[in-house]
Amino acid sequence: MTDRPKLRHAYGPAGDTPALLDRIAAEPAPGHWTGLWSALCHQGSVHSAGVSTMPLWPMAGTKSPPR
């Protein structure tokens, strides 16, 4: 199990990452994907939570953001 609060994304501790994925699963709107992407790869900077989150993306109901 990943200790998400010890990982970081653009806005601080990444403990909220599962909630961001749950929101996408409930409603895969482009804005929800944007929120997740902004946290994990803000302005091209990759944060420690990004890699650990990739295996969870299928839980969001789709494997990639809408285009």
C-alpha positions in Angstrom: 0.0 0.0 0.0 1.3 3.4 -0.9 1.6 6.0 1.9 0.0 8.8 -0.2 0.3 11.6 2.5 4.1 11.1 2.3 4.0 11.6 -1.5 3.6 15.1 -3.0 1.9 16.6 -5.9 1.9 20.2 -7.1 -0.4 21.4 -4.3 1.2 19.5 -1.4 0.7 16.1 0.2 -1.0 13.7 -2.2 -3.5 12.1 0.3 -6.3 13.5 -1.8 -5.3 11.6 -5.0 -7.7 8.7 -4.5 -10.6 11.2 -4.1 -9.6 12.9 -7.4 -9.8 9.4 -9.1 -13.1 8.7 -7.4 -14.5 11.9 -8.8 -13.4 10.9 -12.3 -15.0 7.5 -11.8 -18.3 9.1 -10.9 -18.2 11.6 -13.7 -15.3 11.5 -16.2 -15.7 15.1 -17.2 -12.7 16.8 -18.9 -12.5 19.3 -15.9 -12.0 16.4 -13.5 -9.1 15.0 -15.6 -7.6 18.5 -15.7 -7.7 18.7 -11.9 -5.9 15.4 -11.6 -3.3 16.2 -14.3 -2.7 19.7 -12.8 -1.9 18.1 -9.4 0.3 15.4 -10.8 2.2 17.2 -13.6 1.8 20.9 -13.0 3.4 23.1 -15.7 5.5 20.1 -16.8 6.9 19.3 -13.4 6.4 15.7 -12.4 5.8 15.1 -8.7 6.3 12.0 -6.6 2.6 11.1 -6.6 2.4 10.9 -10.4 4.1 7.6 -10.9 2.4 5.9 -7.9 -1.0 7.0 -9.2 -0.7 5.6 -12.7 -1.8 2.0 -11.7 -4.9 3.6 -10.2 -6.1 5.2 -13.4 -8.1 2.2 -14.5 -10.2 2.6 -11.3 -11.3 5.9 -12.8 -13.2 4.0 -15.4 -11.1 5.0 -18.4 -7.4 4.6 -19.2 -6.8 8.0 -20.6 -8.2 11.5 -20.3 -10.8 12.6 -22.9 -9.3 14.5 -25.9 
